[in-house]
Structures are given as C-alpha cells and as structure tokens.
Amino acid sequence: MARVLGRHGGYVTQQAVLSFQKGMMILFVAGCVCSFLCGVASCLPFAMRHSSPYVFLSVAPLLLLAIIWMGRVADRKDAIFEKERINMRKGAVGEAVVALILDNFPNDYWIVHDLKTPLGNLDHVVVGPTGVYVIDTKNWRGIVSADGNGELLRNGEPTDKPAVRPVVDRTMWVRDKILKDSATDQIRLPEARYFQAVLVFPMARVEADWGTTGAAHCVRDEKLRDYIVESRKGRLLTTQQIESYAKAFRALAQMDGDFEVLPSAPPPADS
C-alpha cells in the first residue's frame, strides 16, 4: 500500500455543495421578489379604487410579466447550478476510482490527494521511484482524442474549456515550488524532467497518443498502474529524493487549513 496524504474528492464535493447553495439562494431570492410583486398586484385594486380602471389594466400586466420573467431567470440560473453540481458529483466519483488505484501502489510511493494551488486544485500527486506525476481526473464519456493543437476533443467536438493547458500549468507551478523547497542548491534543477502532467479518464476511450497533447499524457484508469509503476524502466528518483519531495508536498498541503493528513501516513523522514 502506498503512503497517503489527504482525502480524495474534497474539492469537488465542496464545489458541489456550493453550487447547490447558490441554486437554493437564487430560488429563495426569486421567491421573495415574486411574493412581493404578487402582494403589490393584490393591493392594486384598493390602491387605485379612485383611479381610472385603465391605469390598473396597464399596470397589472406589467407586474404579471415581471413575475413570469423572474421565474424564468431563476429557473435558468438554478438549472446552471444544478448542472455544475451534477458534474462535480460525477467528478468526485471519477476521483474516487482513481484514488483507489493509486492508494494500492507499492509502499515506496507517496500519494497526495486534493492539493490546492494558486492555479487550481490538483486531484492527485504521485511521488515514487519512477518520478512525480500530477494527475487530473476527467470523468468524461465517449472518445477522447487530440485536436492537433495540443488540446483535446470530446467525441470529436472541442471542449468548453481547455483541458490540457491547466494541468500543465499547475504541474509547472508545483514542480518549481517543490524543487525550490526541497533543494539546498542548484544541483536538483535537472530533476524538473521527472515531473509529468497526466490526465486520467475512468469512463472514456482514450485515442490521444503521447506527443499529441503537448507536455501532458492521457491515460485510461486501468492503465495507470502500468504507466507509472510497471512500464517505467529503471529508477529515476532515490529514496532520499522521494522522501524529500514528500516532505515538501506535505508542507505545501498543510498551508491549506482544510487539508487532512491521514493517520496511516507517517511523516516523511528529514532528508
């Protein structure tokens, strides 16, 4: 069993709850506004009893239109937040599948789940003899292929947002941060090549060959152990380097007050 830091799925679960709360807030505000407008409409006959009936007939439809408009806006906004919530929950399922695979890696591997950075959340980080892997889980369905420009296509169509660029940027950021925090001189700068961005797809068929997505690799979940543990020839990192990186990742993780270190993971030895 690998040594594990953190719990998987915390970020996406938190975002799912936030989307639910936003949807409920939209419905609450819309309900309050509609109730107010209904109250105004019900009071109009009394307020305008001395006015011309044409005034009432012109104002009442406007109030009715305002109520209908508010209801439709609230419904659209709630649908958006509900879609976000569902996507986040699906993402949590994908992360759980990948986390189960990673947690069963050999005990000379460290696994860090749900690590926050200024550039966004890292679903998983693997530190072991074959290198350091920054993993982003995509719970997509269908076929994933390259678009010829370093990004991905989902069932032959461009995605709403870039998928490759964010994980590469986060990998570069965390690489520079960890190398700086774990090195005492410039000797370790060549070790930057040991950091690899990886996109893992538990539910999709991957047809994006290595090299077609720039600095990131795309892997199916069942190939993840072979890709990281079995297929890598030779030992790239020494035990001392692994422990040093793990210590730096632990320090980075604990800057987040919500990060929880599991009792099964002993503190990394000082390098």
C-alpha positions in Angstrom: 0.0 0.0 0.0 1.2 3.5 -0.8 1.6 6.2 1.8 -1.3 8.6 1.5 -1.7 12.2 2.4 -5.1 13.9 2.3 -8.5 12.7 1.3 -9.7 12.5 -2.3 -12.7 14.3 -3.7 -12.8 17.1 -1.0 -12.6 19.9 -3.5 -15.3 18.7 -6.0 -17.6 17.8 -3.1 -17.2 21.3 -1.7 -17.9 22.8 -5.1 -21.0 20.6 -5.5 -22.3 21.8 -2.1 -21.6 25.4 -3.1 -23.5 25.0 -6.4 -26.4 23.6 -4.5 -26.4 26.5 -2.1 -26.2 29.0 -5.0 -29.2 27.4 -6.6 -31.2 27.5 -3.4 -30.3 31.1 -2.8 -31.4 32.0 -6.4 -34.8 30.3 -5.8 -35.2 32.0 -2.4 -34.5 35.5 -3.8 -36.8 34.8 -6.7 -39.5 33.6 -4.4 -39.2 36.7 -2.3 -39.4 39.0 -5.3 -42.3 37.2 -6.8 -44.1 37.2 -3.5 -43.6 40.9 -3.2 -44.9 41.5 -6.7 -47.9 39.3 -6.1 -48.6 41.4 -2.9 -48.3 44.6 -4.9 -50.7 43.2 -7.6 -53.2 42.1 -5.0 -53.2 45.6 -3.4 -53.6 47.4 -6.7 -57.4 47.3 -6.8 -57.6 49.0 -3.4 -54.8 51.5 -4.1 -56.3 52.5 -7.4 -60.0 52.4 -6.5 -60.3 56.1 -7.1 -58.2 56.0 -10.3 -59.2 55.2 -13.8 -59.6 51.4 -14.4 -57.3 51.8 -17.5 -54.4 52.5 -15.1 -55.0 49.2 -13.3 -55.3 47.4 -16.6 -52.0 48.8 -17.8 -50.0 48.2 -14.5 -51.3 44.7 -13.7 -50.0 43.0 -16.9 -46.6 44.6 -16.3 -46.5 43.1 -12.8 -47.5 39.7 -14.3 -44.8 39.9 -16.9 -42.2 40.8 -14.2 -43.3 37.8 -12.1 -43.0 35.4 -15.2 -39.6 36.9 -16.1 -38.2 36.5 -12.6 -39.4 32.9 -12.5 -37.8 32.1 -15.8 -34.5 33.7 -14.9 -34.4 31.9 -11.6 -35.2 28.6 -13.3 -32.3 29.1 -15.8 -29.9 30.0 -13.1 -30.9 27.1 -11.0 -30.5 24.7 -13.9 -26.9 26.0 -14.5 -26.0 25.5 -10.8 -27.7 22.1 -10.8 -25.7 21.0 -13.9 -22.5 22.2 -12.1 -23.5 20.2 -9.0 -24.1 17.1 -11.0 -20.8 17.4 -12.9 -18.9 17.9 -9.6 -20.5 14.9 -8.1 -19.6 12.9 -11.2 -16.1 14.2 -10.9 -16.0 13.0 -7.3 -16.9 9.5 -8.4 -14.1 9.6 -11.0 -11.6 10.8 -8.4 -12.6 8.0 -6.0 -12.0 5.4 -8.7 -8.5 6.8 -9.5 -7.7 7.2 -5.8 -8.5 3.6 -5.1 -6.0 2.6 -7.8 -3.3 5.0 -6.5 -3.7 4.0 -2.9 -2.8 0.4 -3.8 0.5 1.4 -5.3 3.6 -0.1 -3.7 4.7 1.3 -0.3 7.7 3.2 -1.9 5.1 5.6 -3.4 3.6 8.6 -1.8 0.1 9.7 -2.9 -1.2 13.2 -2.2 -4.9 13.8 -2.7 -6.8 17.0 -3.3 -3.9 19.5 -3.2 -4.8 23.2 -3.6 -2.5 25.6 -5.5 -2.9 29.2 -6.6 -3.6 27.9 -10.1 -6.3 25.5 -9.1 -6.8 22.1 -7.4 -4.6 19.1 -8.0 -6.7 15.9 -7.9 -3.8 13.6 -7.1 0.0 13.8 -6.9 2.2 10.6 -7.1 5.8 10.7 -5.8 7.8 7.5 -6.3 10.9 5.8 -7.8 9.7 6.5 -11.3 9.1 10.2 -10.9 6.5 12.7 -9.8 3.1 12.7 -11.5 0.4 15.5 -11.3 -2.9 13.8 -12.1 -6.1 15.5 -13.2 -9.1 13.2 -13.4 -11.7 13.7 -16.2 -14.9 11.8 -15.8 -15.8 12.2 -19.4 -17.7 9.7 -21.5 -17.2 8.7 -25.1 -14.0 9.1 -27.1 -11.1 11.4 -26.2 -8.8 12.4 -29.0 -6.3 15.2 -29.8 -7.3 18.2 -31.8 -3.9 18.7 -33.5 -3.1 21.8 -31.4 -2.2 20.2 -28.1 -5.7 20.2 -26.7 -8.5 17.5 -26.6 -11.6 16.7 -28.5 -14.6 15.1 -26.7 -16.5 12.8 -29.1 -14.9 14.8 -32.0 -16.0 18.2 -30.6 -13.9 20.9 -28.9 -14.4 21.2 -25.2 -15.9 24.3 -23.5 -12.7 24.9 -21.6 -9.1 23.8 -22.2 -8.2 20.5 -20.5 -4.5 20.1 -21.1 -3.2 23.6 -20.5 -4.5 24.0 -16.9 -2.9 20.7 -15.7 0.4 21.5 -17.4 0.4 25.0 -15.8 -0.3 23.5 -12.4 2.4 20.9 -12.9 5.0 23.5 -13.8 4.0 25.6 -10.8 4.1 22.8 -8.3 7.4 21.5 -9.9 9.1 24.8 -9.4 7.7 25.1 -5.8 8.7 21.6 -4.7 12.2 21.8 -6.3 12.8 25.1 -4.5 11.5 23.9 -1.2 13.3 20.5 -1.3 16.7 21.6 -2.7 19.5 23.4 -1.0 21.4 24.3 -4.2 21.1 24.3 -8.0 22.1 20.7 -8.3 18.5 19.5 -8.5 17.3 21.7 -11.3 17.8 18.9 -13.9 15.2 16.9 -11.8 12.5 19.1 -13.4 12.2 16.5 -16.1 10.9 14.0 -13.6 7.6 15.9 -13.2 4.9 14.7 -15.5 1.3 16.1 -16.1 -1.2 13.3 -16.6 -4.9 13.3 -17.5 -6.8 10.1 -16.4 -10.1 9.1 -17.9 -12.1 6.4 -15.9 -15.1 6.5 -18.3 -13.8 7.4 -21.7 -11.9 5.7 -24.5 -8.6 7.4 -25.0 -7.3 7.9 -28.5 -4.9 10.8 -27.8 -1.4 9.4 -28.3 1.6 10.7 -26.4 3.0 13.8 -28.0 -0.3 14.9 -29.4 -1.2 16.7 -26.2 2.0 18.6 -25.6 3.6 18.1 -22.1 0.6 16.1 -20.7 -0.1 12.4 -21.2 -3.6 10.9 -21.4 -4.2 7.5 -19.8 -7.2 5.3 -19.0 -7.6 4.4 -15.3 -6.9 0.7 -15.8 -3.6 1.6 -17.5 -2.5 3.9 -14.7 -0.5 1.4 -12.6 1.2 0.1 -15.7 2.0 3.6 -16.8 3.5 4.8 -13.5 4.8 1.7 -11.7 5.3 -1.1 -14.2 6.1 0.4 -17.6 8.8 2.8 -16.4 12.2 1.3 -16.9 14.8 2.0 -14.2 14.7 4.0 -11.0 14.7 7.8 -11.6 14.5 9.0 -8.0 16.4 7.8 -5.0 14.8 7.0 -1.7 16.3 10.3 -0.3 14.8 12.3 -3.2 11.3 10.7 -2.7 11.3 11.4 1.0 12.5 15.0 0.4 9.7 15.6 -2.2 7.1 14.0 0.0 8.2 16.3 2.9 7.9 19.4 0.6 4.5 18.3 -0.6 3.3 17.7 2.9 4.5 21.2 3.9 2.7 22.7 0.8 -0.5 20.8 1.6 -0.6 21.9 5.2 -0.7 25.5 4.2 -4.3 24.7 3.4 -6.2 24.6 6.7 -8.8 22.1 5.3 -6.2 19.6 4.3 -6.3 16.5 6.4 -3.3 14.2 6.9 -4.5 10.6 7.4 -3.1 8.8 10.4 -1.9 6.0 8.1 0.7 8.3 6.6 3.8 8.8 8.8 5.7 12.0 8.5 8.4 11.9 5.8 11.9 11.5 7.1 14.1 14.5 7.0 16.4 14.5 4.0 
